[in-house]
């Protein structure tokens, strides 16, 4: 099974507001950068979208180290989702899960792979996370300039 690294980030100008998402995908010496934007969204939706779009690009089952600075994304996938599903996509407070559409899509994509969720501090010393942050912000501003 191929081993890849997927480094993700999301951004939002205003929250809600115009948003951007980005990811850096690494496989051996190969690097792929992806990004996109939305006119009206939230930061959390962009964080989820970055992971979703990155996973969707994988054409075969892979071992994925998914690196994120979003505790919302990591905790949702590793701690909260099982209970949400058990409760019919309701929170412990009996309220509908926010961003359910993206969580369900992520759940389907993650099931295709072996995913290890790795948290990194945002705006710190992780070069690929910093690059994903730069791309996500540029996407949110509509000013993409790829290096």
C-alpha positions in Angstrom: 0.0 0.0 0.0 1.3 3.4 -0.9 2.1 5.8 2.0 1.2 9.5 1.4 1.2 12.6 3.5 -1.8 15.0 3.1 -1.3 18.4 4.8 -4.5 20.5 4.9 -5.7 23.9 5.9 -8.7 26.2 5.6 -9.2 29.9 5.8 -12.1 32.4 6.0 -12.2 36.1 5.6 -14.9 36.9 8.1 -16.6 33.9 9.7 -18.8 33.4 7.9 -17.4 35.0 4.8 -15.3 34.2 1.7 -13.2 31.1 2.3 -10.4 29.1 0.9 -9.1 25.6 1.4 -5.8 24.0 0.4 -3.7 20.9 0.8 -0.3 19.6 0.0 -0.1 16.0 -1.0 3.3 14.2 -0.8 4.2 10.8 -2.2 7.9 10.0 -2.3 9.5 12.8 -4.3 6.1 13.9 -5.8 4.3 16.9 -4.5 0.9 18.1 -5.5 -0.8 21.4 -4.3 -4.6 21.8 -4.5 -6.8 24.6 -3.5 -10.3 26.2 -3.9 -12.6 28.8 -2.6 -16.2 29.5 -1.7 -18.0 32.8 -1.7 -19.9 32.3 1.6 -18.7 29.7 4.1 -17.0 29.2 7.5 -13.5 28.4 8.5 -14.6 24.9 9.8 -16.2 24.1 6.4 -13.0 25.0 4.7 -10.9 22.8 7.0 -13.2 19.9 6.3 -13.2 20.6 2.6 -9.4 20.6 2.4 -9.2 17.1 3.9 -12.1 15.9 1.7 -10.7 17.2 -1.5 -7.2 15.8 -0.8 -8.5 12.3 0.0 -10.7 12.4 -3.1 -7.6 12.7 -5.3 -6.3 9.3 -4.2 -7.1 6.7 -6.8 -6.2 3.7 -4.8 -6.2 2.6 -1.1 -3.3 4.3 0.7 -1.8 4.7 4.1 -2.4 8.4 4.8 -0.8 10.6 7.4 -3.3 13.5 7.4 -1.7 16.5 9.0 -4.0 19.3 10.2 -3.9 22.3 12.5 -7.7 22.0 13.0 -8.7 20.3 16.3 -12.3 20.5 15.0 -11.4 18.2 12.1 -9.2 15.8 14.0 -11.5 15.5 17.0 -14.5 15.2 14.8 -13.0 12.3 12.9 -11.3 10.6 15.9 -13.5 11.3 18.9 -17.0 12.6 18.0 -18.1 10.9 14.8 -18.9 7.5 16.2 -21.3 9.1 18.8 -22.9 11.4 16.2 -23.6 8.4 14.0 -24.9 6.4 16.9 -27.3 9.3 17.8 -28.5 9.7 14.2 -26.2 12.7 13.5 -27.2 14.5 16.7 -24.8 16.1 19.2 -24.7 15.2 22.9 -26.9 18.3 23.3 -29.5 16.7 21.0 -28.8 19.3 18.2 -28.1 18.5 14.6 -24.4 18.1 13.8 -23.2 21.2 12.0 -21.5 20.4 8.6 -23.1 17.0 8.5 -22.8 16.8 4.7 -19.0 17.2 4.8 -18.6 14.9 7.8 -20.5 12.1 6.0 -18.5 12.7 2.8 -15.2 12.6 4.8 -16.4 9.4 6.6 -16.8 7.7 3.2 -13.4 8.9 1.9 -11.6 7.9 5.1 -13.1 4.4 4.9 -11.2 3.9 1.6 -7.9 4.3 3.3 -5.9 3.8 6.5 -5.7 7.3 7.9 -3.6 8.5 10.8 -4.7 11.9 12.1 -1.7 14.1 13.0 -2.2 17.5 14.6 0.3 20.3 14.2 0.3 23.8 15.6 -0.9 26.3 13.0 1.5 29.0 11.8 4.5 27.2 13.4 7.4 25.2 12.1 5.6 22.7 9.7 6.6 23.9 6.2 3.8 22.1 4.4 1.2 23.3 6.8 2.5 26.9 6.4 2.3 26.4 2.6 -1.3 25.1 2.8 -2.2 28.1 5.0 -0.6 30.4 2.4 -2.6 28.8 -0.4 -5.9 28.7 1.5 -5.6 32.4 2.4 -4.7 33.2 -1.3 -7.7 31.2 -2.4 -10.0 33.0 0.0 -8.7 36.4 -1.3 -9.0 35.3 -5.0 -5.2 36.0 -5.4 -3.6 32.6 -6.1 0.0 32.8 -7.1 1.5 29.4 -7.1 5.3 29.0 -6.7 
